[in-house]
Each structure stands twice: as structure tokens, then as C-alpha cells.
């Protein structure tokens, strides 16, 4: 099964979230899954814009802001 949405941090333990975003958007099976990148990294918004994501949210964020963003980019009924 594939997820309805992917929420991914920019800085990962063994990988770079922006590289993973690009890989997911190039694969036929995952390219249409909405992808939200999140980070507290200072240049994260610029990196996110170059990563083929659907949306970006800066940390810290509140739950309402995240839910609003999920509803904007998600394909939920």
C-alpha cells in the first residue's frame, strides 16, 4: 500500500530529505503522492523549493497550521 501523503523532515539521520523528495517524485508509483517537507534549518525554504515538493512548513509549527497545509495539498474526501 502507498501512503496518501508524505510528511518528511529535511534533515534525516542517514539521508538528505531533499534528495529523497526528488527520488520519490521521479518514481512512477510515488510521484503523485503529496509531499510536505518540514524543517527548522535556516535555508530550508530555498532547499525545499528546489526539491519538487508540494508544500513546505517551517518548524516549529502548530497543529492547526499543519492540518491546514495537509488539507490544501492532500487529496482527501
mmCIF file of the C-alpha atoms, coordinates in Angstrom:
data_MODEL
# 
_entry.id   MODEL 
# 
loop_
_atom_site.group_PDB 
_atom_site.id 
_atom_site.type_symbol 
_atom_site.label_atom_id 
_atom_site.label_alt_id 
_atom_site.label_comp_id 
_atom_site.label_asym_id 
_atom_site.label_entity_id 
_atom_site.label_seq_id 
_atom_site.pdbx_PDB_ins_code 
_atom_site.Cartn_x 
_atom_site.Cartn_y 
_atom_site.Cartn_z 
_atom_site.occupancy 
_atom_site.B_iso_or_equiv 
_atom_site.pdbx_formal_charge 
_atom_site.auth_seq_id 
_atom_site.auth_comp_id 
_atom_site.auth_asym_id 
_atom_site.auth_atom_id 
_atom_site.pdbx_PDB_model_num 
ATOM 1  C CA . UNK A 1 1  ? 0.000   0.000  0.000   1.00 0.00 ? 1  UNK A CA 1 
ATOM 2  C CA . UNK A 1 2  ? 1.095   3.553  -0.675  1.00 0.00 ? 2  UNK A CA 1 
ATOM 3  C CA . UNK A 1 3  ? 0.545   6.485  1.703   1.00 0.00 ? 3  UNK A CA 1 
ATOM 4  C CA . UNK A 1 4  ? -1.988  9.231  0.988   1.00 0.00 ? 4  UNK A CA 1 
ATOM 5  C CA . UNK A 1 5  ? 0.565   11.886 1.941   1.00 0.00 ? 5  UNK A CA 1 
ATOM 6  C CA . UNK A 1 6  ? 4.237   12.036 2.928   1.00 0.00 ? 6  UNK A CA 1 
ATOM 7  C CA . UNK A 1 7  ? 5.437   14.371 5.682   1.00 0.00 ? 7  UNK A CA 1 
ATOM 8  C CA . UNK A 1 8  ? 9.221   14.432 5.629   1.00 0.00 ? 8  UNK A CA 1 
ATOM 9  C CA . UNK A 1 9  ? 11.904  16.297 7.539   1.00 0.00 ? 9  UNK A CA 1 
ATOM 10 C CA . UNK A 1 10 ? 14.742  17.886 5.583   1.00 0.00 ? 10 UNK A CA 1 
ATOM 11 C CA . UNK A 1 11 ? 17.449  16.576 7.899   1.00 0.00 ? 11 UNK A CA 1 
ATOM 12 C CA . UNK A 1 12 ? 17.399  12.803 8.277   1.00 0.00 ? 12 UNK A CA 1 
ATOM 13 C CA . UNK A 1 13 ? 19.806  10.589 10.205  1.00 0.00 ? 13 UNK A CA 1 
ATOM 14 C CA . UNK A 1 14 ? 21.299  8.781  7.218   1.00 0.00 ? 14 UNK A CA 1 
ATOM 15 C CA . UNK A 1 15 ? 19.946  10.746 4.280   1.00 0.00 ? 15 UNK A CA 1 
ATOM 16 C CA . UNK A 1 16 ? 19.005  14.143 2.944   1.00 0.00 ? 16 UNK A CA 1 
ATOM 17 C CA . UNK A 1 17 ? 15.261  14.781 2.848   1.00 0.00 ? 17 UNK A CA 1 
ATOM 18 C CA . UNK A 1 18 ? 15.538  16.930 -0.291  1.00 0.00 ? 18 UNK A CA 1 
ATOM 19 C CA . UNK A 1 19 ? 17.285  14.123 -2.185  1.00 0.00 ? 19 UNK A CA 1 
ATOM 20 C CA . UNK A 1 20 ? 14.627  11.663 -1.026  1.00 0.00 ? 20 UNK A CA 1 
ATOM 21 C CA . UNK A 1 21 ? 11.896  14.062 -2.207  1.00 0.00 ? 21 UNK A CA 1 
ATOM 22 C CA . UNK A 1 22 ? 13.400  14.204 -5.686  1.00 0.00 ? 22 UNK A CA 1 
ATOM 23 C CA . UNK A 1 23 ? 13.639  10.408 -5.830  1.00 0.00 ? 23 UNK A CA 1 
ATOM 24 C CA . UNK A 1 24 ? 10.018  9.983  -4.723  1.00 0.00 ? 24 UNK A CA 1 
ATOM 25 C CA . UNK A 1 25 ? 8.784   12.493 -7.330  1.00 0.00 ? 25 UNK A CA 1 
ATOM 26 C CA . UNK A 1 26 ? 10.665  10.663 -10.115 1.00 0.00 ? 26 UNK A CA 1 
ATOM 27 C CA . UNK A 1 27 ? 9.221   7.220  -9.354  1.00 0.00 ? 27 UNK A CA 1 
ATOM 28 C CA . UNK A 1 28 ? 6.008   6.405  -11.172 1.00 0.00 ? 28 UNK A CA 1 
ATOM 29 C CA . UNK A 1 29 ? 4.465   4.757  -8.105  1.00 0.00 ? 29 UNK A CA 1 
ATOM 30 C CA . UNK A 1 30 ? 5.063   7.723  -5.765  1.00 0.00 ? 30 UNK A CA 1 
ATOM 31 C CA . UNK A 1 31 ? 5.206   10.818 -7.997  1.00 0.00 ? 31 UNK A CA 1 
ATOM 32 C CA . UNK A 1 32 ? 1.568   11.788 -7.379  1.00 0.00 ? 32 UNK A CA 1 
ATOM 33 C CA . UNK A 1 33 ? 1.651   11.421 -3.588  1.00 0.00 ? 33 UNK A CA 1 
ATOM 34 C CA . UNK A 1 34 ? 1.507   14.878 -1.963  1.00 0.00 ? 34 UNK A CA 1 
ATOM 35 C CA . UNK A 1 35 ? 4.790   15.584 -0.228  1.00 0.00 ? 35 UNK A CA 1 
ATOM 36 C CA . UNK A 1 36 ? 5.242   18.107 2.592   1.00 0.00 ? 36 UNK A CA 1 
ATOM 37 C CA . UNK A 1 37 ? 8.779   18.931 3.656   1.00 0.00 ? 37 UNK A CA 1 
ATOM 38 C CA . UNK A 1 38 ? 9.366   20.357 7.125   1.00 0.00 ? 38 UNK A CA 1 
ATOM 39 C CA . UNK A 1 39 ? 12.450  21.804 8.776   1.00 0.00 ? 39 UNK A CA 1 
ATOM 40 C CA . UNK A 1 40 ? 13.907  24.304 11.205  1.00 0.00 ? 40 UNK A CA 1 
ATOM 41 C CA . UNK A 1 41 ? 17.071  24.590 9.106   1.00 0.00 ? 41 UNK A CA 1 
ATOM 42 C CA . UNK A 1 42 ? 17.739  28.249 8.192   1.00 0.00 ? 42 UNK A CA 1 
ATOM 43 C CA . UNK A 1 43 ? 17.866  27.784 4.390   1.00 0.00 ? 43 UNK A CA 1 
ATOM 44 C CA . UNK A 1 44 ? 15.207  25.088 4.331   1.00 0.00 ? 44 UNK A CA 1 
ATOM 45 C CA . UNK A 1 45 ? 12.583  27.028 2.372   1.00 0.00 ? 45 UNK A CA 1 
ATOM 46 C CA . UNK A 1 46 ? 15.003  27.620 -0.514  1.00 0.00 ? 46 UNK A CA 1 
ATOM 47 C CA . UNK A 1 47 ? 16.152  23.993 -0.476  1.00 0.00 ? 47 UNK A CA 1 
ATOM 48 C CA . UNK A 1 48 ? 12.523  22.860 -0.359  1.00 0.00 ? 48 UNK A CA 1 
ATOM 49 C CA . UNK A 1 49 ? 11.610  24.913 -3.427  1.00 0.00 ? 49 UNK A CA 1 
ATOM 50 C CA . UNK A 1 50 ? 14.334  23.076 -5.365  1.00 0.00 ? 50 UNK A CA 1 
ATOM 51 C CA . UNK A 1 51 ? 13.181  19.639 -4.160  1.00 0.00 ? 51 UNK A CA 1 
ATOM 52 C CA . UNK A 1 52 ? 9.977   19.083 -6.160  1.00 0.00 ? 52 UNK A CA 1 
ATOM 53 C CA . UNK A 1 53 ? 7.795   19.130 -3.054  1.00 0.00 ? 53 UNK A CA 1 
ATOM 54 C CA . UNK A 1 54 ? 4.133   20.072 -2.874  1.00 0.00 ? 54 UNK A CA 1 
ATOM 55 C CA . UNK A 1 55 ? 4.457   22.207 0.254   1.00 0.00 ? 55 UNK A CA 1 
ATOM 56 C CA . UNK A 1 56 ? 6.840   23.327 2.970   1.00 0.00 ? 56 UNK A CA 1 
ATOM 57 C CA . UNK A 1 57 ? 6.273   24.098 6.639   1.00 0.00 ? 57 UNK A CA 1 
ATOM 58 C CA . UNK A 1 58 ? 8.849   25.662 8.937   1.00 0.00 ? 58 UNK A CA 1 
ATOM 59 C CA . UNK A 1 59 ? 9.425   24.294 12.427  1.00 0.00 ? 59 UNK A CA 1 
ATOM 60 C CA . UNK A 1 60 ? 8.217   24.991 14.953  1.00 0.00 ? 60 UNK A CA 1 
ATOM 61 C CA . UNK A 1 61 ? 4.654   24.876 13.710  1.00 0.00 ? 61 UNK A CA 1 
ATOM 62 C CA . UNK A 1 62 ? 1.316   24.404 15.426  1.00 0.00 ? 62 UNK A CA 1 
ATOM 63 C CA . UNK A 1 63 ? -1.060  21.549 14.720  1.00 0.00 ? 63 UNK A CA 1 
ATOM 64 C CA . UNK A 1 64 ? -3.676  23.789 13.107  1.00 0.00 ? 64 UNK A CA 1 
ATOM 65 C CA . UNK A 1 65 ? -1.171  25.127 10.578  1.00 0.00 ? 65 UNK A CA 1 
ATOM 66 C CA . UNK A 1 66 ? -0.036  21.620 9.695   1.00 0.00 ? 66 UNK A CA 1 
ATOM 67 C CA . UNK A 1 67 ? -3.606  20.351 9.328   1.00 0.00 ? 67 UNK A CA 1 
ATOM 68 C CA . UNK A 1 68 ? -4.496  23.305 7.113   1.00 0.00 ? 68 UNK A CA 1 
ATOM 69 C CA . UNK A 1 69 ? -1.498  22.584 4.879   1.00 0.00 ? 69 UNK A CA 1 
ATOM 70 C CA . UNK A 1 70 ? -2.337  18.882 4.716   1.00 0.00 ? 70 UNK A CA 1 
ATOM 71 C CA . UNK A 1 71 ? -5.877  19.735 3.615   1.00 0.00 ? 71 UNK A CA 1 
ATOM 72 C CA . UNK A 1 72 ? -4.543  22.122 0.951   1.00 0.00 ? 72 UNK A CA 1 
ATOM 73 C CA . UNK A 1 73 ? -2.180  19.638 -0.697  1.00 0.00 ? 73 UNK A CA 1 
ATOM 74 C CA . UNK A 1 74 ? -3.904  16.378 0.167   1.00 0.00 ? 74 UNK A CA 1 
ATOM 75 C CA . UNK A 1 75 ? -6.393  14.535 -1.967  1.00 0.00 ? 75 UNK A CA 1 
ATOM 76 C CA . UNK A 1 76 ? -8.825  13.701 0.804   1.00 0.00 ? 76 UNK A CA 1 
ATOM 77 C CA . UNK A 1 77 ? -12.576 13.420 0.605   1.00 0.00 ? 77 UNK A CA 1 
# 
